[in-house]
Amino acid sequence: MSLACETSSVSFTSSSVRPATLDDLPLFEACEQTGFSENRRSSRASLRHSILSPTQTALVIEGKVRRKKPVPAGCAVVFQYKRSLRVYSLAVLREHRMLGLGEALVRHIVEFAASHGYERVTLEADMNNPKLVNWYRKFGFEPVRTLPDYYGPNEPAVRMVLSPANRDGSPESVVIVVDEPGRVRDCCPGVQFVSATDYLADTNYAGSNRFHVLNLCTSYKTHSMGYYVSLLATARNHRVTPSVMTVKDVTTPLVAQSLLDEIKESLHPRPLPDKGAVLELTIILGRTPDPCRAELARKLFSLFAVPFFTITMERQEDGWKFRRVKLLHLKQVARLHPDLLRTALEAFCLRKRYNRPRLKSYQYDLAILADAAEPTPPSSPMALEKFRKAAEKVGFFVEFITKADHRRICEFDALFIRETTAMDNHTYAMSRHAYTEGLVVVDDPWSIMLCSNKVYLQERLAHAGVNQPRGWHLTRKECTPAFLRTLPLPLVLKLPESSFSLGVFRVSSVEELGDKLVDMFKHTDLVIAQEFLVSAFDWRVGLLDNKPLFACRYYMAKNHWQIYNWQESDDQDREDFSGRSETLPVEEAPAHILKAAVQASSLIGNGFYGVDLKDMGGKAYVIEVNDNPNVDAGIEDLVLGDELYERIMRSIYNRIEAERHQVRYIY
């Protein structure tokens, strides 16, 4: 980089910076010729690529003299990364130096970084040019590392870094979007608003995900400007308040009531009002005009995540019942509660995103869903800690969350589920919500849905020609005594939607078969029956991205036909609850077992699966494909150790990179 100290022959009255076009290529070549020594110049092809590249920004600074045509005077090439900008080159034509154009160009880049959520701006300066290094210092750049022979032999550089985010203490930029800034500017003097049109049209906002978009458009109805602001913010991986899903939830009475039930203890002021009493509360970004309801307002805002609304509830015998939510728009709030609005906006813009301090910078944010009270979770506390360490090593900031954090899903880049999944509980709902918000999700919602449905699995495997035990779909109508006598015994009966060995039963006689079917048909219209294959152990092959991660032999529980003995009692701590296990290097598992496991998992997707198989006379039979397979310390990780956890975390990291069109992968 070069900025020579020569006097300009032209005096400009003002300057402006604009994106470069191919018509500016001669200007870039001229700046290279006059600004850099021969071994430091970029070629014409390289400059052309910089102007056209979607990952680089080429800028031109123009000087203006009253009403005359602007004069191109200098240029810069900036590399755009996920969280940082790198000033690759910056130069001003010799005849236009000493007019502050170089300074204006640097300040434009720094302001762009600050307004678009970039955490830092970096550059390399000639270490043998202390005047240039000091010039960059005045903008806030600080040397962080010496780069020997950077430009050539005995031509060192110094890497310099400026962190615009640290100058105001905010880890992310809040963008407040309104329909027309001119009409609301008087509502909140000093608050910077962005028009919905500008937010939707300015592709620069897509260059970083370090934004929190506060959507204050008048309407959030489908196909309105407010709707598209929230929709596009989600597509750009920006945090947004409110999201499209949030608005739909708030305006759906059943969903709104379920949200209220989560904080029912906070809804009971003392003394309790009489039955039929009505509570109406206005919430402004988590604040309310009623100081006695401050804590309740904060919780309601956390649940509903809509900027301004009035909620009405009615007291009934079994608690508060939701009646309606009325969404408020900015001008209404500014007219009725101007002081509270200003306070709420200021507090919202200064609010920190993270619940615990970061000791280092991480590339992405990972939520791990776990339940400490679950009796048989997919991963033990020790395994969860290993997942956390592996994730941080790969580049994730990790936070363990519970079902109570479903409203915070959009704060993260990925969700890793370590609870037993099911279609009818919060695990599927949170997976679906996370996927809708654009997160990478393991387990993804379709894997949960397909793996939990044994009817689908049986048909899918059969259609693909995968070996599995002979099976029948039993309905109440066809299960006559005559038909039941034709079935081979013993049989395994399965509920269509069940996880692992729950909802699975063995019957050994026609009488037992009939009795069990009567009981099962109380819960389902269809039961799956499979022939019972006898073996000392089952194979479990864990796969991710359709590649085997681990291979285990799970032996049957003592005096039982399954790996887990659920039928003796509810005590999972007893010694005979589960059988022993053996973990082998993947390459030592039988080839036909691995082949069948890969074939079965690929029929579901490319997620994290555990395929259960039996080896009968050298032939693999697939029993089922499970999403969310067990990974426990001292069992599944016995061969790979910590590498098992790191492989899973690297896969999640690479999925994020792939979705965001990056080329950097971790192996």
C-alpha positions as a printed Julia matrix, in Angstrom:
667×3 Matrix{Float64}:
   0.0     0.0     0.0
   1.3     3.41   -0.87
   0.28    6.99   -0.23
   3.02    9.3    -1.46
   3.28   12.81   -0.08
   2.97   14.9    -3.22
   0.89   18.03   -3.76
  -2.24   17.83   -5.89
  -2.78   20.1    -8.86
  -6.55   20.07   -8.28
  -8.5    21.26   -5.24
 -11.7    19.29   -4.64
 -14.59   20.7    -2.66
 -15.93   17.24   -1.7
 -15.46   13.53   -2.34
 -17.57   10.38   -2.52
 -16.97    6.63   -2.68
 -18.77    4.26   -5.03
 -18.47    0.62   -6.14
 -16.17    0.07   -9.1
 -17.23   -1.17  -12.53
 -15.18   -2.62  -15.38
 -15.03    0.91  -16.85
 -12.78    1.76  -13.9
 -10.18   -0.86  -14.79
  -7.78    1.73  -16.32
  -7.96    3.73  -13.06
  -7.0     0.65  -11.05
  -4.07   -0.06  -13.39
  -2.89    3.55  -13.1
  -3.05    3.4    -9.29
  -1.02    0.19   -9.35
   1.6     1.8   -11.58
   2.0     4.97   -9.49
   1.37    3.5    -6.05
   3.28    0.22   -5.86
   6.68   -1.1    -6.85
   6.75   -3.58   -9.71
   6.9    -6.72   -7.56
   3.85   -5.59   -5.57
   1.5    -4.74   -8.44
  -1.6    -6.73   -9.27
  -2.08   -7.86  -12.86
  -4.88   -6.6   -15.09
  -6.55  -10.01  -14.85
  -6.37   -9.91  -11.05
  -7.83   -6.41  -10.93
 -10.62   -7.4   -13.29
 -11.42  -10.38  -11.05
 -11.53   -8.11   -7.98
 -14.07   -5.82   -9.64
 -16.31   -8.73  -10.65
 -15.83  -10.99   -7.62
 -18.78  -11.49   -5.24
 -16.35  -11.96   -2.33
 -14.31   -8.81   -2.98
 -15.34   -5.16   -2.98
 -13.63   -2.79   -5.39
 -14.11    0.89   -4.51
 -13.47    4.15   -6.33
 -13.13    7.51   -4.62
 -14.06   10.54   -6.69
 -13.28   14.19   -6.1
 -15.86   16.86   -6.88
 -15.48   20.52   -7.8
 -18.8    22.31   -7.51
 -21.02   21.31  -10.44
 -18.32   19.7   -12.52
 -18.26   16.0   -13.32
 -16.68   13.89  -10.52
 -13.05   12.96  -11.08
 -11.94    9.37  -10.23
  -8.92    9.86   -8.0
  -8.17    6.62   -6.15
  -9.3     3.09   -5.5
  -9.23    0.2    -3.05
  -9.74   -3.55   -3.11
 -11.28   -5.11    0.0
 -11.68   -8.85    0.65
 -14.93   -9.76    2.42
 -14.87  -12.63    4.88
 -17.61  -13.82    7.19
 -16.62  -11.61   10.12
 -13.84   -9.41    8.84
 -12.73   -7.18    5.99
  -9.18   -7.2     4.65
  -7.91   -4.1     2.86
  -5.86   -5.73    0.11
  -4.81   -2.56   -1.68
  -5.47    1.15   -1.4
  -3.95    3.89   -3.55
  -4.57    7.44   -4.76
  -3.33    8.8    -8.08
  -0.16   10.87   -7.68
  -1.77   14.1    -8.93
  -4.56   13.9    -6.32
  -2.61   13.14   -3.16
  -2.45   15.28   -0.02
  -6.18   16.13   -0.3
  -7.44   13.71    2.31
  -8.82   11.27   -0.28
  -6.87    8.32    1.12
  -8.16    9.16    4.59
 -11.74    9.39    3.27
 -11.35    6.01    1.59
 -10.1     4.34    4.78
 -12.85    5.91    6.87
 -15.45    4.72    4.37
 -14.18    1.13    4.71
 -14.13    1.33    8.51
 -17.62    2.81    8.67
 -18.89    0.17    6.26
 -17.43   -2.54    8.5
 -19.05   -1.04   11.61
 -22.47   -0.56   10.0
 -22.5    -4.01    8.43
 -21.56   -6.01   11.49
 -17.94   -6.92   10.7
 -15.86   -7.57   13.79
 -12.54   -6.32   12.44
 -10.69   -4.77    9.52
  -7.2    -6.03    8.71
  -4.43   -4.92    6.35
  -0.73   -5.4     5.69
   1.55   -2.34    5.64
   5.19   -1.97    4.61
   7.2    -2.37    7.81
  10.06   -0.34    6.29
   7.7     2.62    5.9
   7.04    3.79    9.48
   5.24    6.88    8.2
   2.64    4.67    6.5
   2.29    2.48    9.6
   1.72    5.54   11.78
  -0.77    6.89    9.24
  -2.91    3.78    9.68
  -2.53    4.01   13.44
  -4.47    7.27   13.51
  -7.58    5.4    12.28
  -7.29    2.89   15.11
  -5.31    0.14   13.39
  -2.81   -1.6    15.65
   0.12   -3.87   14.66
  -0.44   -7.48   15.7
   2.21   -9.47   13.82
   5.36   -9.09   11.77
   5.43  -10.89    8.42
   9.07  -11.46    7.32
   9.78  -11.39    3.55
   6.11  -10.68    2.87
   6.65   -8.64   -0.3
   9.97  -10.3    -1.15
  13.4   -10.99    0.36
  14.11   -8.47    3.15
  10.75   -6.75    2.52
   8.73   -7.39    5.69
   5.18   -6.29    6.37
   3.24   -5.7     9.54
  -0.31   -6.98    9.92
  -2.59   -4.36   11.46
  -6.07   -4.82   12.88
  -8.91   -2.48   13.76
 -12.03   -3.73   15.56
 -14.96   -1.38   14.86
 -17.29   -3.52   17.01
 -15.11   -2.96   20.08
 -15.29    0.81   19.76
 -18.9     0.9    20.97
 -18.86   -2.33   22.97
 -21.52   -4.0    20.82
 -20.95   -7.56   19.58
 -23.43   -7.13   16.74
 -25.09   -4.27   14.88
 -28.76   -3.55   15.43
 -30.53   -2.48   12.25
 -33.87   -0.78   12.93
 -36.03   -1.12    9.83
 -39.14    1.01    9.23
 -41.37    1.7     6.25
 -40.31    5.32    5.77
 -37.61    6.78    8.06
 -38.6    10.35    7.25
 -42.02    9.91    8.83
 -40.82    8.44   12.11
 -37.52   10.26   12.63
 -39.2    12.82   14.87
 -40.55   10.01   17.09
 -37.09    9.09   18.34
 -34.48   11.82   17.82
 -30.98   10.38   17.54
 -32.1     6.87   16.54
 -30.9     5.75   13.11
 -33.57    4.07   11.01
 -33.17    2.12    7.75
 -35.99    2.0     5.23
 -37.47   -1.37    4.38
 -36.7    -0.72    0.72
 -33.02   -0.08    1.46
 -32.72   -3.16    3.64
 -34.3    -5.39    1.01
 -32.32   -3.94   -1.9
 -28.88   -3.42   -0.31
 -27.02   -6.68   -0.91
 -24.22   -5.5     1.37
 -26.34   -6.57    4.33
 -25.95  -10.15    3.11
 -22.18   -9.93    3.59
 -22.3   -10.61    7.32
 -24.61  -12.36    9.75
 -23.59  -10.15   12.7
 -26.85   -8.22   12.59
 -29.93   -8.05   14.71
 -32.76   -6.66   12.6
 -35.47   -4.92   14.6
 -38.38   -4.87   12.18
 -40.68   -1.97   13.07
 -42.64   -1.89    9.83
 -46.31   -1.04   10.2
 -47.59   -4.41    8.95
 -46.29   -7.98    9.16
 -49.08   -9.47    7.03
 -48.09  -11.94    4.33
 -46.58  -10.18    1.28
 -46.3    -6.84    3.08
 -42.95   -5.02    3.3
 -42.66   -5.97    6.97
 -43.23   -9.62    6.08
 -40.46   -9.58    3.48
 -38.03   -7.8     5.81
 -38.37  -10.6     8.38
 -38.28  -13.29    5.69
 -35.15  -11.92    4.02
 -33.45  -11.32    7.37
 -33.88  -15.01    8.16
 -32.53  -15.97    4.74
 -29.47  -13.77    5.39
 -28.86  -15.48    8.75
 -29.58  -12.26   10.62
 -31.26  -12.33   13.98
 -34.64  -10.72   13.51
 -37.37   -9.46   15.83
 -40.01  -10.52   14.98
 -39.5   -13.55   12.73
 -42.22  -14.63   10.32
 -42.9   -17.68   12.47
 -43.14  -15.54   15.61
 -45.89  -13.38   14.11
 -47.85  -16.46   13.06
 -47.47  -17.99   16.54
 -48.57  -14.87   18.37
 -51.68  -14.5    16.24
 -52.66  -18.18   16.63
 -54.66  -18.51   19.89
 -53.73  -22.14   20.6
 -50.02  -21.45   20.17
 -50.23  -18.23   22.16
 -51.94  -20.07   25.04
 -49.23  -22.76   25.02
 -46.62  -20.02   25.29
 -48.42  -18.5    28.27
 -48.5   -21.9    29.97
 -44.7   -21.87   30.05
 -44.69  -18.94   32.47
 -47.92  -19.67   34.31
 -46.21  -19.26   37.69
 -45.3   -15.68   36.78
 -48.9   -14.91   35.85
 -50.24  -15.21   39.4
 -49.93  -11.92   41.25
 -50.88  -11.91   44.9
 -53.67  -11.62   45.85
 -55.22  -13.48   42.91
 -57.96  -11.53   41.14
 -61.5   -12.89   40.96
 -62.63  -15.21   38.21
 -63.49  -13.21   35.11
 -61.01  -10.44   35.86
 -59.22   -9.14   32.78
 -55.54   -8.23   32.6
 -54.41   -6.03   29.7
 -50.72   -5.27   29.39
 -48.83   -3.23   26.8
 -45.29   -4.46   26.08
 -42.69   -2.21   24.44
 -39.52   -4.2    23.71
 -39.87   -5.98   27.04
 -40.91   -2.9    29.01
 -44.33   -1.75   30.18
 -45.86    1.46   31.5
 -46.93   -0.45   34.65
 -43.82   -0.71   36.86
 -45.45   -3.44   38.97
 -45.53   -5.69   35.9
 -41.94   -5.12   34.79
 -40.78   -8.72   35.3
 -43.91  -10.13   33.65
 -43.42   -7.8    30.68
 -39.86   -8.99   30.25
 -40.94  -12.65   30.23
 -43.83  -12.02   27.85
 -41.52  -10.24   25.43
 -39.05  -13.11   25.66
 -41.84  -15.57   24.82
 -43.69  -13.66   22.11
 -40.69  -11.79   20.65
 -42.81   -9.08   18.99
 -41.59   -5.46   19.36
 -44.81   -3.74   20.44
 -48.04   -5.44   21.47
 -50.92   -5.38   23.92
 -51.94   -8.72   25.38
 -55.3    -9.4    26.99
 -55.85  -12.31   29.39
 -58.83  -13.4    31.45
 -58.67  -14.98   34.89
 -60.38  -18.41   35.05
 -60.45  -21.21   37.6
 -57.45  -23.01   36.12
 -55.37  -19.91   35.51
 -55.02  -17.09   33.03
 -56.46  -17.71   29.58
 -55.25  -15.96   26.46
 -57.83  -13.75   24.82
 -56.03  -11.73   22.17
 -52.84   -9.97   21.14
 -52.97   -6.66   19.37
 -49.81   -5.73   17.5
 -48.9    -2.05   17.77
 -46.92    0.01   15.28
 -44.2     2.54   15.92
 -46.21    5.74   15.51
 -48.87    4.5    17.94
 -46.27    3.73   20.59
 -44.43    7.01   19.98
 -47.67    8.94   20.49
 -48.8     7.1    23.63
 -45.47    6.25   25.34
 -42.71    8.46   23.85
 -40.32    8.36   26.83
 -40.68    4.62   27.37
 -40.11    4.02   23.64
 -36.82    5.96   23.64
 -35.63    4.13   26.76
 -36.62    0.74   25.34
 -34.92    1.38   21.98
 -31.71    2.52   23.64
 -31.68   -0.53   25.93
 -32.42   -2.88   23.04
 -29.56   -1.53   20.93
 -27.1    -1.93   23.81
 -28.3    -5.37   24.85
 -25.69   -8.09   24.76
 -26.47  -11.23   22.85
 -24.66  -13.83   24.92
 -25.55  -15.11   28.35
 -21.97  -15.86   29.4
 -18.73  -14.1    28.54
 -16.57  -15.35   25.7
 -12.93  -16.0    26.44
 -12.04  -16.13   22.75
 -13.57  -15.45   19.35
 -15.51  -18.29   17.74
 -16.6   -18.68   14.15
 -20.12  -19.96   14.79
 -22.63  -20.49   17.61
 -23.85  -23.99   18.47
 -26.82  -24.87   20.67
 -26.84  -28.36   22.19
 -30.31  -29.44   23.3
 -30.11  -31.7    26.36
 -32.25  -32.66   29.34
 -30.42  -33.41   32.59
 -33.53  -35.11   33.97
 -33.92  -37.61   31.12
 -33.44  -41.15   32.54
 -31.75  -42.65   29.44
 -30.38  -39.77   27.34
 -28.44  -40.35   24.1
 -25.3   -38.94   25.74
 -24.13  -38.96   29.34
 -22.94  -35.76   31.07
 -19.33  -36.79   30.42
 -20.05  -37.28   26.72
 -21.82  -33.9    26.56
 -18.73  -32.26   28.02
 -16.62  -33.97   25.37
 -18.97  -32.63   22.7
 -18.56  -29.13   24.13
 -14.76  -29.31   24.1
 -14.72  -30.74   20.58
 -17.07  -28.03   19.33
 -14.96  -25.25   20.82
 -11.84  -26.79   19.3
 -13.49  -26.79   15.86
 -14.64  -23.17   16.19
 -18.04  -23.11   17.91
 -19.25  -21.07   20.82
 -21.34  -23.65   22.69
 -24.39  -23.19   24.85
 -26.45  -26.02   26.33
 -30.14  -25.26   26.0
 -33.43  -26.85   27.06
 -36.94  -26.83   25.62
 -37.54  -23.54   27.47
 -35.08  -21.87   25.09
 -37.04  -22.59   21.91
 -37.57  -18.87   21.33
 -33.81  -18.28   21.29
 -33.09  -20.72   18.46
 -32.48  -17.93   15.96
 -29.51  -16.74   18.05
 -27.47  -19.74   16.87
 -25.96  -21.05   13.67
 -26.58  -24.73   14.4
 -28.61  -26.99   16.69
 -27.32  -30.36   17.89
 -30.01  -32.46   19.61
 -28.92  -34.76   22.45
 -32.35  -35.64   23.79
 -34.39  -38.67   22.79
 -36.38  -37.42   19.83
 -40.05  -37.99   19.01
 -42.61  -36.5    16.67
 -45.02  -35.61   19.45
 -42.7   -33.65   21.74
 -40.58  -30.51   21.74
 -37.54  -32.11   20.04
 -39.26  -32.27   16.65
 -40.84  -28.83   17.12
 -37.47  -27.27   17.95
 -35.77  -29.08   15.09
 -38.42  -27.85   12.67
 -38.23  -24.32   14.05
 -34.43  -24.28   13.78
 -34.54  -25.56   10.22
 -37.11  -22.9     9.32
 -34.83  -20.25   10.8
 -31.99  -21.41    8.55
 -29.88  -23.27   11.12
 -27.95  -26.44   10.4
 -29.78  -29.06   12.47
 -28.69  -32.51   13.67
 -31.11  -34.25   13.93
 -32.94  -32.55   11.12
 -36.76  -32.67   11.25
 -37.21  -35.06    8.33
 -34.79  -37.57    9.88
 -36.78  -37.48   13.13
 -40.03  -37.92   11.24
 -38.83  -40.75    8.97
 -36.85  -42.7    11.57
 -39.64  -42.57   14.13
 -42.15  -44.01   11.67
 -41.52  -47.76   11.46
 -44.11  -48.18    8.7
 -42.2   -45.81    6.47
 -38.89  -47.46    7.33
 -40.13  -50.95    6.55
 -41.57  -49.89    3.19
 -38.56  -47.75    2.26
 -36.08  -50.52    3.02
 -38.18  -53.13    1.23
 -38.55  -50.97   -1.87
 -34.77  -50.51   -2.03
 -34.13  -54.22   -1.67
 -32.48  -54.0     1.75
 -32.55  -57.24    3.72
 -34.76  -57.06    6.79
 -36.81  -59.54    8.82
 -40.04  -60.59    7.15
 -42.78  -58.19    8.15
 -46.53  -57.61    8.08
 -48.73  -54.53    8.54
 -51.56  -55.57   10.84
 -54.89  -53.8    11.05
 -57.74  -54.49   13.44
 -60.05  -55.67   10.66
 -57.74  -58.33    9.22
 -56.54  -59.76   12.54
 -59.03  -62.59   12.71
 -58.15  -65.7    14.73
 -57.69  -67.63   11.48
 -55.26  -65.06   10.1
 -53.26  -64.83   13.32
 -52.71  -68.61   13.27
 -50.95  -68.26    9.89
 -48.23  -65.98   11.28
 -44.89  -67.53   12.32
 -44.12  -67.4    16.02
 -42.44  -65.91   17.93
 -43.13  -62.45   16.48
 -41.96  -58.94   17.33
 -44.73  -56.32   17.43
 -43.95  -52.63   17.03
 -45.96  -49.45   17.39
 -45.6   -47.41   14.18
 -43.97  -44.48   16.0
 -41.55  -45.59   18.68
 -37.94  -44.91   19.61
 -35.28  -47.55   20.19
 -36.75  -50.6    22.0
 -39.72  -48.75   23.54
 -43.06  -49.75   22.08
 -41.6   -53.09   20.92
 -42.93  -56.43   22.22
 -42.27  -60.13   21.61
 -45.12  -62.65   21.56
 -44.69  -66.42   21.54
 -48.22  -67.79   21.2
 -51.4   -67.04   19.27
 -53.18  -66.17   22.52
 -50.42  -63.77   23.57
 -50.43  -62.28   20.07
 -54.18  -61.64   20.17
 -54.11  -60.1    23.65
 -51.2   -57.8    22.82
 -52.83  -56.65   19.58
 -56.04  -55.76   21.42
 -54.0   -53.56   23.74
 -51.92  -51.99   20.95
 -54.97  -51.24   18.77
 -56.17  -48.95   21.56
 -53.31  -46.64   20.6
 -52.93  -47.15   16.85
 -54.84  -48.4    13.82
 -51.81  -50.25   12.47
 -49.21  -52.5    14.1
 -46.01  -53.79   12.54
 -45.17  -57.46   12.98
 -41.72  -58.86   12.21
 -40.27  -62.33   12.41
 -38.06  -62.8    15.46
 -34.4   -63.41   14.56
 -32.37  -64.93   17.4
 -28.83  -63.63   17.93
 -26.47  -63.11   20.86
 -25.95  -59.47   19.92
 -27.07  -56.72   17.56
 -24.74  -54.62   15.48
 -25.04  -50.84   15.75
 -23.21  -48.84   13.11
 -23.12  -45.08   13.7
 -23.01  -43.03   10.5
 -22.65  -39.37    9.66
 -22.72  -38.07    6.09
 -23.31  -41.72    5.18
 -19.85  -42.67    6.41
 -19.38  -45.13    9.3
 -18.15  -43.49   12.5
 -18.26  -46.41   14.93
 -19.3   -50.03   15.03
 -20.57  -51.69   18.22
 -21.85  -55.07   19.28
 -24.68  -54.65   21.77
 -25.45  -57.85   23.68
 -28.88  -58.68   25.03
 -29.81  -57.78   28.59
 -29.53  -60.63   31.1
 -32.39  -63.12   30.72
 -34.03  -60.88   28.12
 -34.41  -60.82   24.32
 -33.58  -57.1    23.88
 -30.55  -54.92   24.53
 -32.6   -52.96   27.1
 -34.99  -54.65   29.48
 -37.78  -52.1    29.9
 -40.35  -54.6    31.08
 -38.98  -55.61   34.49
 -39.27  -52.23   36.19
 -38.78  -48.53   35.66
 -35.36  -48.61   37.32
 -32.76  -48.01   34.6
 -29.92  -48.1    37.15
 -30.2   -51.8    37.88
 -27.34  -54.0    36.65
 -29.46  -56.16   34.34
 -31.18  -53.23   32.6
 -28.84  -53.45   29.6
 -26.39  -55.92   28.14
 -22.67  -55.4    27.68
 -21.18  -53.8    24.59
 -18.07  -54.09   22.44
 -16.81  -51.29   20.22
 -14.6   -52.26   17.27
 -12.58  -50.23   14.79
 -14.85  -49.67   11.8
 -12.44  -51.48    9.5
 -12.76  -54.64   11.64
 -16.56  -54.79   11.31
 -17.82  -57.27    8.67
 -17.94  -55.67    5.23
 -21.51  -56.83    4.59
 -22.64  -55.2     7.85
 -21.08  -51.85    6.9
 -22.44  -52.01    3.36
 -25.99  -52.66    4.57
 -25.72  -49.87    7.16
 -24.59  -47.31    4.56
 -27.32  -48.41    2.15
 -30.0   -48.09    4.84
 -28.88  -44.71    6.17
 -28.61  -43.2     2.68
 -32.31  -43.93    2.18
 -33.09  -41.48    5.01
 -30.62  -38.68    4.39
 -27.08  -37.65    5.3
 -27.64  -37.0     9.01
 -26.38  -38.72   12.14
 -27.9   -42.2    12.29
 -27.52  -45.46   14.16
 -28.37  -48.49   12.04
 -29.26  -51.65   13.98
 -28.51  -54.92   12.21
 -28.34  -58.66   12.83
 -25.76  -60.93   11.23
 -27.49  -64.19   10.32
 -25.16  -66.69    8.66
 -23.06  -64.02    6.99
 -26.08  -62.05    5.78
 -26.95  -58.61    7.16
 -30.53  -57.86    8.19
 -31.43  -54.25    8.96
 -33.69  -54.03   12.02
 -34.17  -50.25   11.96
 -32.53  -46.89   11.38
 -32.47  -44.56   14.38
 -31.86  -40.85   14.33
 -30.12  -39.41   17.38
 -27.99  -42.51   18.16
 -26.28  -42.99   21.49
 -22.81  -41.55   21.94
 -21.6   -42.29   25.46
 -18.21  -41.93   27.07
 -16.49  -45.3    27.32
 -18.85  -47.06   24.87
 -19.24  -45.69   21.35
 -16.07  -43.58   21.72
 -13.95  -46.49   22.94
 -11.95  -46.71   19.68
 -11.82  -43.12   18.38
 -11.86  -41.37   21.74
 -12.14  -37.58   21.45
 -11.78  -37.83   17.67
 -15.33  -39.21   17.48
 -16.75  -36.02   19.0
 -14.55  -33.83   16.81
 -15.65  -35.6    13.62
 -19.28  -34.92   14.45
 -18.56  -31.29   15.22
 -16.46  -30.88   12.06
 -19.36  -32.21   10.01
 -21.74  -29.63   11.5
 -19.17  -26.88   10.92
 -18.67  -27.9     7.3
 -22.41  -28.0     6.7
 -22.64  -24.35    7.79
 -19.74  -23.42    5.52
 -21.29  -25.26    2.57
 -24.67  -23.6     3.05
 -23.04  -20.18    3.11
 -21.03  -20.82   -0.05
 -17.68  -20.86    1.66
 -14.75  -22.94    0.44
 -12.98  -23.36    3.77
 -13.51  -26.76    5.39
 -12.08  -28.34    8.51
 -10.68  -31.84    8.24
